[in-house]
Each structure stands twice: as structure tokens, then as C-alpha cells.
Amino acid sequence: MRVLWKTLLVIIATCLICLVLGGGIFFSIVYLETKSDFKRLSSYGLFTSTIFYSSSGEKIAEFNAQRRKPVPLKDISPWMIKAIIAAEDEHFYEHGPINIWSMIRALIKDVRLGKMSQGGSTITQQLVKNLYLTPEKTIYRKAREIVLAYRLEHVLSKDQILNLYLNTVYFGSGAYGIEQAAEIYFAKSAKNLSLEESSLLAGLPRAPSIYSPYKNPELSKRRMVYVLNRMVKSGFIEEEERRDALQAKFVLKRKKTYGNYFIEYAKQYIENRYGEDILYKGGLRVYTTMDKTLQKCATSSVQKGILKLNNGKYDGLQGALLCIESSTGYVKAMVGGYDYSSSKFNRALRAKRGPGSAFKPVIYLTALEQGFSPNDILIDEPIVFTFKGEAWKPQNYERKFRGEVTLREALAKSINVATIRLLMDVGIDGVIAHARLLGITSNIPHNLAIALGSFSLSLKELTTAYAAFGNYGLKPKPIFIKKIIDKKGKIIEENKPKLSRACSEATGFLITNMLRSVIEEGTGKRAKVLNKNIAGKTGTTDGFKDAWFIGFSPKIVTGVWVGYDDRKTIGEGMTGARVALPIWIDFMKEALRDEYDDFNIPPDAKRQILIILKGKQKANESFGDLFTENQ
């Protein structure tokens, strides 16, 4: 019997020794294998954010690997620190890198459930997992987690570990780190979080999607109660504070941002040109051309205008707005749709729609380039064309004909038939050629219907063309980003204004002057309310499917488009003047607030203008005293 016990003890001792040795060897191997991991982990620095700035130097967006905004521990609310410790690791400051009793309880639970769970992890272990390890549930991964946690606590203090944890843990809704979470959920800084706000946020890391206050408010509230109860049990708050927190009223907020379409375009540009790693980890400084005030106004103007058309209700009608500084090409504001959060498709750049009469100025510019004068006569009478046995009888909007009209009147009143006759005179090829010089790259069919804008182009193309009008023939290249600086302070890209000659100075001045008549006496006369020096043109397509107004001052050009994505009608009589122009006016009230410049006659072009106008007498008839001075 004694021999049996002795043998049994030897066996048990041998097993224990083997277990210890085996465990030692196993953890030694893990220790060696995690050497390179630890070097990266211990030197871990939060990736430097790429920051986007407005034209005035204000920060308008920030991107990093996990949308974090690192803050020191002293800038985090004490309530938040207590809440996260109570929720995730009550004895964080009392135990080492692992809590053996918590791990034993978790192991017992694993055995009972028959599977590996992730319970029992300390904040240090969770930090290791968040920063480096994969979420796989294996014994080997757990061993690596324990080893790295021990090594990490030898080089970082508890405060440093907690700070790093709070700046990296995921709180849901795209928020990595407490500062980003505080901003997304409550539109405030982490240092200003209240007890009730802190307890809600502290409940999220365990299962951000499940406990999301946006998706599951009831579950989120239950989790918040759990955290508050843990805080009482841990001695962090009193029972009375718990009750007050539960009764406190707070409102979840999503920080409202303007310029999402603009920022998304700039972001995609960086990502496509330099790569995703550089965008999210490169610490770039991106200086955009966006005017923050005008961008906010543009978003508001589009939304207000569309809602007004539907008696305050939104029914899917879309709108787009693009504002460009004519002399530089700097894009000051861009709106690609009614609401970025519901539709990220950028209609200012990507949508191709029929321009209607907004294309007519290209035809009149071509005529001026060929020697026509604004006072030359066009015939506005019925005309019939036959194509493949079918008759086409173009009509004017008012269903009436005026007989003889000048080019100026035909453009100002947007007379269809007179414009078609002009197109026949100048030639389709010439119009297409000038359209290309003006920056219109979309396909233009070789037929007379282009006089009515019966093809598709983008708001960017048409707005750029009008910028050339107001710039007296110089077409600017639209620029969204002025320069990009890397984290070492080196300029890696700089975009300076680039202009190309699209028409003569004289023609640019004359077409601008003719488009002023659209405001003074034509389809855009509603814009006279601004009492500014402006020019522009309305546009409406067949069936009232697209409504446009493109207008400009001596400094900026702004284009507005309104329509449905599925091309259904906006409504009977919903012309560019009724639909797009009010949005344009609302925006330009702000954009032109401090602008008082006039469209002056370019000195070097006076002689050529006189030739086009067929002498001084004709010029004086059109421009009054402008041509009697300094002659």
C-alpha cells in the first residue's frame, strides 16, 4: 500500500513538474515570439491624423486610422475614468497586468459553457488586444495577450495604460477613443462629460453595436444602469448620485457638419492619389479652397429651397450647388444633394443632366466670335424640320412668336426658335468646338436640338463655362485643394490657379453684358432683388425634369441644379426661374455681401468690341456713355 502511494505521489509530482516545465517552455516560446510584437506595442504612438483646413485656416475635418482624437488623462472627465474602471476592471489599480481571480471565474464559466469566452480580461489585456492582437478566441492568442500585458506593465504606468486605453477603445458609431465618442454622442469634449453621459459611454465598449443608444436605446439604458450600479458597489459614487444620474435628462446629439460633399471629394482625392495608409496614418495637412461660411450657407440654401417647393416636406427632390472663384478656379462651396447622410452621390460633379436653355450662351458666344453683334436681328417665326419622315416643330415656352428680335433679346427672353436659327447660321461644329474650349467635355450630339440643351452634362462643366464668361474669356481649372503638406512640413502638392483662353476678351465681355440683360429684363429678373452687378441664365428641360440657374458676379460664379434622380417631372411650370433661381438668390445674398465690383470694359478689348458692335454709334446705342469716354 505504501509502495502504491509512493508511486502515485511520484506520478503526480512528475505530472506537476512536466506541467510546470511544459508551461514554462510554452510561455518562453510565446515570450520570444512576442519580442517583435512588443517592440511595436511599447513604442506605439497614436497615428498622426490627416487634417483638412478651410480657405481661412479653420480645421474642417480630421482622419486617422481609427478616427481618434487623443487627449491626456487630465482632459478626461473624472466621472468617465471612474465609470470605465467600474464597468471594465474594478480593481485595475490594485492588481497586476492580469487578475487571476477574474481569469479563474472566466475559466470556470468557459468549462460550464463548453467554449472560450473573453471574460476576465483586465484593462491592460484589453489594450493589448485593441492595439495589436486579433479577436480570435484561442489559448495561444490568450497566452500572447498575457505575456504582452506583463511586458507592457513593466514599461508603462497604470495611468499611461488607462490613458492609452481610453484613447483607443471603440465606442461605436465610428468613434475610437473617448474624445471622438464625446463629440459624436454629445457634441462636447471628453473633459465636460457628466456622470450620466459617462456611464452611458462606459457601457458601450463591451458590445458597441448591441448597446448603441441610437439603435437600441432601451438596451443602452439598461447597460447604463449596470455601470452606475457598479460605480456604487466600487465606492466611486453614492447611491444618491446614482439616482440623480438616472433621473437626469440629456440629449444625444450628432455633431452637425457642413461641407460633407466637399470633404468627401477631397478625402477621396487624397486616398486615390497617395493611398489609404497615407490618408489615415500620414499626418498630412490638407489646405482646401472651401469657404466655411459659404459652405454652410450653400447647404442651408439648397435644403430650404427644396423644402419650400414641397410646403416644408421632403419628397426626394434633389439639388446641387457649386460656387467657384472665377479668377482662380478655387471652389468655395459645393453641395451634391439635399442631404449627405441619406445620399452620398455627388450630383454637382457626377450627375449628367440636360441643361436646357442654360446651354444657349455657348451658341451666342460662338456667334459673337464669328462677328455677330448683340444687336443683330434674328427671325422668330415658326419653322419645321423633317427627320426620317417625321416633322419637328420647335416651340417657344410662351407658345408665341415675336418676329424680329435682337440676339440680346433672344438670349434674355430665352427664345427657342430664334436660337435654333442662330445655331443654323453659326454651325453645330463651331458651337461644339467652343463648348470644348469652355470646359464642357460631355458628349454633345451633332444636331439642332442642342440649341434647347437636349443632351447631358454636369453642373461642374456648365459652371466652369460660365466662369469663363465672367472672366472675359479665361477659363479657370476648378481647384478644391490648394496644397498638401506632409508630417515633416514638406509641401508634397501645390495647386496654383491655371487659366486657359476660351474666347477673346471682347467676346467674353459682350456675352457677359448680354447675360446681364437676362437679369435686367429676362427670365432671371427675380435676381434684381440682390441689387448687385450680376449676370446669368436660367435653364429648364422638357417636362420640367431639370431646373437650372447659373449666374456670376465679377468675382464668383455659382451654379444651381434641381431635379429628381429618376428624372420624373418636378411639376408643371417648375422652371429654372421658379425652382433653381430662388436657391441661387438665397446663397448669393451671403456670397455677395461685401462685393460691389462692376463688369468694366477691358481696356485692351475696346477696339475689338467696337468692331463687333459695328462702330461707335451702334456701341453707344447698346452701352450708353461707356464708349464716349476716353476715346
Buried (B, 14 or more C-beta within 10 A) or exposed (E): EEEEEEEEEEEEEEEEEEEEEEEEEEBEEBBEEBEEBBEEBEEBEBBBBBBBBBBEEEEBBEBBBBBBBBBEBEBBBBBBBBBBBBBBBBEBEEBEBBBEEBBEEBBEEBEEEEEBEBEBBBBBBBBBBBBBBEEEEEEEBBBBBBBBBBBBBEEBEEEEBBBBBBBBBBBBBEBBBBBBBBBBBBEBBBBEBBBBBBBBBBBBBBEBEEBBBEEBEEBBBEBBBBBBBBBBEBEBBEEEBBEEBBEEEEEBEEEEBBBBBBBBBBBEBBBEEBEEEBBBBBBBBBBBBBBBBBBBBBBBBBBBBBBEBEEEEEEEBBBBBBBBBBBBBBBBBBBBBBBBEEBEBBBBBEBBBBBBBBBBBBBBBBBBBBEBBBBBBBBBEEBEBEEEEEEEEBEBEEEEBBEEBBBBBBBBBBBBBBBBBBBEBBEBEBBBEBBEBBBBEEEBEEBBBBBBBBBBBBBBBBBBBBBBBBBBBBBBBBBBBBBBBBBEEEEBBEBEBEBEBBBBBBBBBBBBBBBBBBBBBBBBBBBEEBEBBBBBBBBBBEEBBBBBBBBBBBBBBBBBBBBBBEEEBBEEEBBBBBBBBBBBBBBBBBBBEEBEEEBEBBEEBBEBBBEBBEEEEBBBEBBEEBBEEEE
